[in-house]
Amino acid sequence: TNYHYLDTSDNFRPRVSLKAKLAFFDTQQNNWLASEIKKVYFRMDGSIYKTEDIKSATVEFPVAPQKLRRDRRQPAEMSFGELKDNIRRGENSGIDTLGLKTDFHVKLAFTFAAFVVCLMGLKFAYASERSVESAKNVLIAVLIGMSYWVVLTTTSALGRQGTLPPALAAWGANIIISLIAIFTIWRTARRA
Protein backbone atom coordinates (compact mmCIF):
# COMPACT_ATOMS: atom_id res chain seq x y z
CA THR A 1 0.00 0.00 0.00
CA ASN A 2 1.05 3.59 -0.74
CA TYR A 3 3.96 2.80 -3.04
CA HIS A 4 6.05 5.82 -4.03
CA TYR A 5 9.02 5.78 -6.39
CA LEU A 6 11.02 8.84 -7.39
CA ASP A 7 13.46 8.65 -10.30
CA THR A 8 16.14 11.33 -10.11
CA SER A 9 18.85 12.63 -12.42
CA ASP A 10 22.56 12.62 -11.59
CA ASN A 11 22.20 15.97 -9.82
CA PHE A 12 19.24 14.57 -7.79
CA ARG A 13 16.54 16.54 -9.58
CA PRO A 14 13.29 14.59 -9.99
CA ARG A 15 12.57 13.17 -13.43
CA VAL A 16 9.54 10.97 -12.73
CA SER A 17 7.44 10.48 -9.61
CA LEU A 18 5.23 7.43 -9.45
CA LYS A 19 2.68 6.99 -6.67
CA ALA A 20 0.44 3.96 -6.48
CA LYS A 21 -2.29 3.11 -4.00
CA LEU A 22 -1.29 -0.56 -4.09
CA ALA A 23 1.72 -2.47 -5.41
CA PHE A 24 2.71 -6.11 -5.16
CA PHE A 25 5.49 -8.24 -6.55
CA ASP A 26 4.48 -10.88 -9.09
CA THR A 27 6.91 -13.77 -8.51
CA GLN A 28 5.82 -15.51 -11.72
CA GLN A 29 6.61 -12.52 -13.95
CA ASN A 30 9.36 -11.19 -11.65
CA ASN A 31 8.03 -7.63 -11.69
CA TRP A 32 5.90 -5.18 -9.72
CA LEU A 33 2.20 -4.67 -10.45
CA ALA A 34 0.66 -1.41 -9.29
CA SER A 35 -2.85 0.03 -9.32
CA GLU A 36 -4.34 3.54 -9.03
CA ILE A 37 -1.13 5.12 -10.25
CA LYS A 38 -0.37 8.82 -10.50
CA LYS A 39 2.70 9.46 -12.63
CA VAL A 40 4.30 12.92 -12.71
CA TYR A 41 6.98 13.93 -15.22
CA PHE A 42 9.38 16.79 -14.45
CA ARG A 43 11.38 19.15 -16.65
CA MET A 44 15.12 19.64 -16.10
CA ASP A 45 14.43 22.74 -14.00
CA GLY A 46 12.21 20.68 -11.65
CA SER A 47 8.84 21.99 -12.81
CA ILE A 48 6.01 19.59 -13.71
CA TYR A 49 5.28 19.24 -17.40
CA LYS A 50 2.93 16.23 -17.51
CA THR A 51 0.81 14.04 -15.20
CA GLU A 52 -0.90 10.73 -15.89
CA ASP A 53 -3.50 8.76 -13.98
CA ILE A 54 -3.22 5.04 -14.73
CA LYS A 55 -5.58 2.36 -13.45
CA SER A 56 -2.96 -0.41 -13.30
CA ALA A 57 0.40 -1.20 -14.84
CA THR A 58 3.64 -3.08 -14.48
CA VAL A 59 6.21 -0.80 -12.91
CA GLU A 60 9.97 -1.00 -12.61
CA PHE A 61 11.44 -0.78 -9.17
CA PRO A 62 15.18 -1.47 -8.83
CA VAL A 63 14.89 -3.24 -5.47
CA ALA A 64 13.99 -6.89 -4.89
CA PRO A 65 11.10 -7.46 -2.46
CA GLN A 66 13.39 -9.41 -0.10
CA LYS A 67 15.38 -6.21 0.49
CA LEU A 68 12.21 -4.38 1.51
CA ARG A 69 11.22 -6.99 4.05
CA ARG A 70 12.10 -5.79 7.50
CA ASP A 71 12.68 -7.98 10.52
CA ARG A 72 10.24 -6.69 13.10
CA ARG A 73 11.46 -8.89 15.93
CA GLN A 74 13.21 -7.41 18.91
CA PRO A 75 16.89 -8.29 19.40
CA ALA A 76 15.93 -10.31 22.50
CA GLU A 77 13.82 -12.57 20.23
CA MET A 78 16.70 -13.26 17.82
CA SER A 79 19.31 -15.98 18.07
CA PHE A 80 23.02 -15.21 18.43
CA GLY A 81 23.52 -16.00 14.73
CA GLU A 82 20.70 -13.70 13.61
CA LEU A 83 22.04 -10.87 15.74
CA LYS A 84 25.55 -11.36 14.32
CA ASP A 85 24.11 -11.34 10.76
CA ASN A 86 22.16 -8.13 11.46
CA ILE A 87 25.29 -6.51 12.91
CA ARG A 88 27.35 -7.56 9.87
CA ARG A 89 24.70 -6.32 7.41
CA GLY A 90 24.33 -3.06 9.31
CA GLU A 91 28.08 -2.45 9.31
CA ASN A 92 28.25 -3.21 5.58
CA SER A 93 25.41 -0.71 4.96
CA GLY A 94 26.93 1.97 7.15
CA ILE A 95 24.11 1.75 9.71
CA ASP A 96 24.86 2.37 13.40
CA THR A 97 24.99 -1.07 15.01
CA LEU A 98 25.85 0.01 18.54
CA GLY A 99 22.43 -1.04 19.87
CA LEU A 100 22.62 -4.45 18.20
CA LYS A 101 26.15 -5.03 19.50
CA THR A 102 25.02 -4.15 23.01
CA ASP A 103 22.02 -6.48 22.69
CA PHE A 104 24.29 -9.26 21.44
CA HIS A 105 26.55 -8.90 24.48
CA VAL A 106 23.54 -8.61 26.83
CA LYS A 107 22.17 -11.86 25.43
CA LEU A 108 25.53 -13.51 26.06
CA ALA A 109 26.02 -11.96 29.52
CA PHE A 110 22.49 -12.80 30.61
CA THR A 111 23.22 -16.51 30.21
CA PHE A 112 25.72 -16.12 33.06
CA ALA A 113 23.24 -14.26 35.29
CA ALA A 114 22.12 -17.50 36.95
CA PHE A 115 25.72 -18.24 37.94
CA VAL A 116 26.16 -14.73 39.32
CA VAL A 117 22.94 -14.92 41.34
CA CYS A 118 23.89 -18.38 42.64
CA LEU A 119 27.25 -17.00 43.65
CA MET A 120 25.37 -14.40 45.64
CA GLY A 121 23.34 -17.19 47.24
CA LEU A 122 26.52 -18.75 48.69
CA LYS A 123 26.51 -15.98 51.26
CA PHE A 124 23.33 -17.42 52.70
CA ALA A 125 24.93 -20.83 53.13
CA TYR A 126 27.05 -19.28 55.86
CA ALA A 127 24.14 -17.47 57.50
CA SER A 128 22.43 -18.44 60.72
CA GLU A 129 19.22 -20.48 60.72
CA ARG A 130 17.21 -18.16 62.98
CA SER A 131 13.87 -17.19 61.44
CA VAL A 132 14.51 -13.44 61.71
CA GLU A 133 17.87 -13.92 60.01
CA SER A 134 16.26 -16.10 57.29
CA ALA A 135 13.57 -13.49 56.55
CA LYS A 136 16.25 -10.81 56.34
CA ASN A 137 18.29 -12.97 53.95
CA VAL A 138 15.28 -13.58 51.69
CA LEU A 139 14.65 -9.83 51.54
CA ILE A 140 18.31 -9.21 50.73
CA ALA A 141 18.20 -11.86 47.98
CA VAL A 142 15.15 -10.18 46.39
CA LEU A 143 16.87 -6.78 46.55
CA ILE A 144 20.02 -8.23 44.97
CA GLY A 145 17.99 -9.75 42.13
CA MET A 146 16.23 -6.44 41.52
CA SER A 147 19.56 -4.60 41.75
CA TYR A 148 21.01 -6.90 39.10
CA TRP A 149 18.13 -6.09 36.77
CA VAL A 150 18.40 -2.32 37.41
CA VAL A 151 22.17 -2.34 36.82
CA LEU A 152 21.79 -4.48 33.66
CA THR A 153 19.06 -2.22 32.27
CA THR A 154 20.98 0.95 33.08
CA THR A 155 24.31 -0.19 31.65
CA SER A 156 22.58 -1.60 28.55
CA ALA A 157 20.91 1.76 27.92
CA LEU A 158 24.29 3.47 28.29
CA GLY A 159 25.76 0.99 25.82
CA ARG A 160 23.03 1.60 23.26
CA GLN A 161 23.69 5.35 23.51
CA GLY A 162 27.42 4.86 23.06
CA THR A 163 28.34 6.12 26.54
CA LEU A 164 29.79 2.70 27.42
CA PRO A 165 31.37 0.15 25.07
CA PRO A 166 28.82 -2.60 24.24
CA ALA A 167 30.74 -5.40 26.00
CA LEU A 168 31.24 -3.41 29.20
CA ALA A 169 27.62 -2.27 29.15
CA ALA A 170 26.38 -5.84 28.90
CA TRP A 171 28.80 -7.43 31.33
CA GLY A 172 28.77 -4.54 33.82
CA ALA A 173 25.92 -5.98 35.90
CA ASN A 174 27.60 -9.39 36.12
CA ILE A 175 30.91 -7.80 37.11
CA ILE A 176 29.38 -5.52 39.76
CA ILE A 177 27.13 -8.18 41.32
CA SER A 178 29.97 -10.76 41.20
CA LEU A 179 32.31 -8.39 43.01
CA ILE A 180 29.66 -7.70 45.65
CA ALA A 181 29.01 -11.45 46.00
CA ILE A 182 32.70 -12.28 46.38
CA PHE A 183 33.15 -9.52 48.95
CA THR A 184 30.12 -10.61 51.02
CA ILE A 185 31.10 -14.29 50.86
CA TRP A 186 34.64 -13.42 51.95
CA ARG A 187 33.33 -11.22 54.77
CA THR A 188 30.77 -13.81 55.93
CA ALA A 189 33.31 -16.68 55.78
CA ARG A 190 35.79 -14.60 57.74
CA ARG A 191 33.24 -14.01 60.50
CA ALA A 192 32.28 -17.68 60.75
Secondary structure, DSSP 4 states (H G I P E B T S, - for coil): --EEEEEE-TTS-EEEEEEEEEEEEETTTTEEEEEEEEEEEE-TTS-EEEEEEEEEEEE--SS-HHHH----S-GGGS-HHHHHHHHHHHHHHT---HHHHHHHHHHHHHTTHHHHHHHHHHHHHTS---HHHHHHHHHHHHHHHHHHHHHHHHHHHHHHHTSS-HHHHHHHHHHHHHHHHHHHHHHHHHH-
